[in-house]
Amino acid sequence: MEPTIRPATGDDIEQITAIYNEYIVDSHVSFDEEPHTPEHRRAWLAAKDGRFHQVWVAEVKGEVVGAAWSGPWRDKEAYRRSVETTVVIDPEWTGRGIGRPLYAALLDAIAAAGVHRAYAIVALPNDHSVGFHHALGFRTVGVLDDAGYKLGRWWSTELLEKKLG
């Protein structure tokens, strides 16, 4: 089934939060350690500028099954046209062709808005995510060894970059 890909609205917050929290609790994929609340995510969505920083969702039969977003890369003004991107898919929907059109829609939208570079950080090991990013035109620029500590151990991350515009 083809998903509907569209910009997120406040009505999507509960489902976005639930999907992302699955990656926080039992996984090294997100370096967040505490689940987010819908209130936190409402403020997060409200802070997006709708230009460089956007949130998109994939919806199937009225249910949000994935989300992709961009946010600040670094907190310095000169980095404003560079963003960090994230994509998450409901685990029940992975492998069904949702991620690629969702992430591509976000990347197209932020490129049209004037974003110069998109960066993704993948917690390793995660060959699937690294391959997914490479297939969408990202290139590996480095590995940060033992960059984060979660679930009782150290995890490395791979930094990927995509030139936009």
C-alpha positions as CSV (number, residue, x, y, z in Angstrom):
1,M,0.0,0.0,0.0
2,E,1.3,3.4,-1.0
3,P,1.7,5.8,1.9
4,T,0.6,9.4,1.9
5,I,3.6,11.6,2.5
6,R,2.8,15.0,3.9
7,P,4.0,17.7,6.3
8,A,3.3,16.8,10.0
9,T,0.6,18.6,12.0
10,G,-0.1,18.8,15.7
11,D,-2.6,16.0,15.2
12,D,0.3,13.7,14.4
13,I,2.2,14.2,17.6
14,E,0.9,11.3,19.6
15,Q,1.8,8.8,16.8
16,I,5.2,10.4,16.1
17,T,6.0,10.3,19.8
18,A,5.0,6.6,20.1
19,I,7.1,5.6,17.1
20,Y,10.2,7.5,18.2
21,N,9.9,6.2,21.8
22,E,10.2,2.6,20.6
23,Y,13.7,3.5,19.4
24,I,14.6,5.2,22.7
25,V,13.6,2.5,25.2
26,D,15.1,-0.8,24.0
27,S,17.6,0.3,21.3
28,H,20.9,2.0,20.8
29,V,19.5,3.6,17.6
30,S,18.5,6.8,19.5
31,F,20.9,8.2,22.0
32,D,18.0,9.7,23.9
33,E,17.5,7.7,27.1
34,E,14.1,8.8,28.4
35,P,10.9,8.5,26.4
36,H,9.5,11.8,25.1
37,T,6.1,13.0,26.1
38,P,3.6,14.3,23.7
39,E,3.9,17.7,25.4
40,H,7.6,17.7,24.7
41,R,7.0,16.8,21.1
42,R,4.4,19.5,20.6
43,A,6.9,22.1,21.7
44,W,9.5,20.5,19.4
45,L,7.1,20.7,16.4
46,A,6.2,24.3,17.3
47,A,9.9,25.3,17.3
48,K,10.4,24.0,13.7
49,D,10.7,27.0,11.3
50,G,8.9,25.2,8.4
51,R,11.8,26.2,6.2
52,F,15.1,24.6,7.1
53,H,13.6,22.6,10.0
54,Q,10.6,20.5,9.0
55,V,8.7,17.4,10.0
56,W,7.1,15.0,7.5
57,V,5.0,11.9,8.1
58,A,4.0,8.8,6.1
59,E,0.4,7.8,6.7
60,V,-1.4,4.7,5.7
61,K,-5.2,4.5,6.2
62,G,-5.1,7.4,8.6
63,E,-2.3,6.0,10.7
64,V,1.1,7.6,10.9
65,V,3.7,4.9,10.3
66,G,6.8,7.0,10.0
67,A,8.3,10.4,10.4
68,A,11.3,12.3,9.1
69,W,12.6,15.6,10.3
70,S,15.4,18.1,10.0
71,G,16.8,20.3,12.8
72,P,19.8,22.4,13.6
73,W,23.1,20.8,12.9
74,R,25.0,23.0,15.3
75,D,24.0,25.9,17.5
76,K,26.0,28.6,15.6
77,E,24.5,31.0,13.1
78,A,26.9,30.1,10.3
79,Y,25.5,26.5,10.3
80,R,21.9,27.6,9.7
81,R,21.8,26.1,6.1
82,S,23.2,22.8,7.4
83,V,20.8,20.4,9.1
84,E,20.7,17.1,10.9
85,T,18.1,14.7,9.6
86,T,16.3,11.8,11.1
87,V,13.9,9.2,9.8
88,V,12.0,6.7,12.0
89,I,9.5,4.0,10.8
90,D,7.1,2.1,13.0
91,P,8.8,-1.3,13.5
92,E,5.7,-3.0,12.2
93,W,6.1,-1.1,8.9
94,T,9.8,-1.4,8.3
95,G,10.8,-3.1,5.0
96,R,7.6,-2.1,3.3
97,G,8.9,0.8,1.2
98,I,7.9,3.6,3.6
99,G,11.3,5.1,4.5
100,R,12.6,6.0,1.1
101,P,9.7,8.1,-0.2
102,L,9.3,9.7,3.3
103,Y,13.0,10.7,3.6
104,A,13.1,11.8,0.0
105,A,10.2,14.1,0.5
106,L,11.9,15.8,3.5
107,L,15.2,16.1,1.6
108,D,13.5,17.6,-1.5
109,A,11.5,20.1,0.7
110,I,14.5,21.3,2.7
111,A,16.6,21.5,-0.5
112,A,13.9,23.7,-2.1
113,A,14.0,25.9,1.1
114,G,17.7,26.5,0.7
115,V,19.4,23.9,2.9
116,H,23.0,23.4,1.7
117,R,23.9,20.1,3.6
118,A,22.0,17.4,5.4
119,Y,23.8,15.3,8.0
120,A,22.8,12.0,9.4
121,I,24.2,10.3,12.4
122,V,23.8,6.5,12.5
123,A,24.5,4.5,15.7
124,L,26.6,1.5,14.9
125,P,26.2,-1.3,14.1
126,N,23.4,-0.6,11.7
127,D,24.3,-1.7,8.2
128,H,20.7,-1.3,7.0
129,S,20.6,2.4,7.9
130,V,24.0,3.1,6.5
131,G,23.1,1.4,3.2
132,F,19.7,3.2,3.2
133,H,21.5,6.6,3.5
134,H,24.0,5.7,0.9
135,A,21.2,4.8,-1.5
136,L,19.7,8.2,-1.0
137,G,23.0,10.0,-1.9
138,F,24.6,10.4,1.5
139,R,28.3,9.7,1.8
140,T,30.2,8.6,4.9
141,V,32.4,11.3,6.2
142,G,33.7,9.6,9.3
143,V,33.1,7.4,12.4
144,L,33.1,8.7,15.9
145,D,34.4,5.9,18.0
146,D,32.6,5.2,21.3
147,A,30.6,8.4,21.0
148,G,27.7,7.5,23.3
149,Y,27.1,5.3,26.3
150,K,23.7,3.6,26.5
151,L,22.3,0.3,27.7
152,G,25.5,-0.5,29.6
153,R,28.0,-0.1,26.8
154,W,29.7,2.4,24.4
155,W,28.4,2.9,20.8
156,S,30.1,4.4,17.9
157,T,28.4,6.5,15.3
158,E,28.8,7.0,11.6
159,L,28.5,10.6,10.2
160,L,26.9,10.9,6.8
161,E,26.6,13.9,4.6
162,K,24.4,14.8,1.6
163,K,24.9,17.9,-0.6
164,L,21.6,19.6,-1.4
165,G,20.7,22.4,-3.7
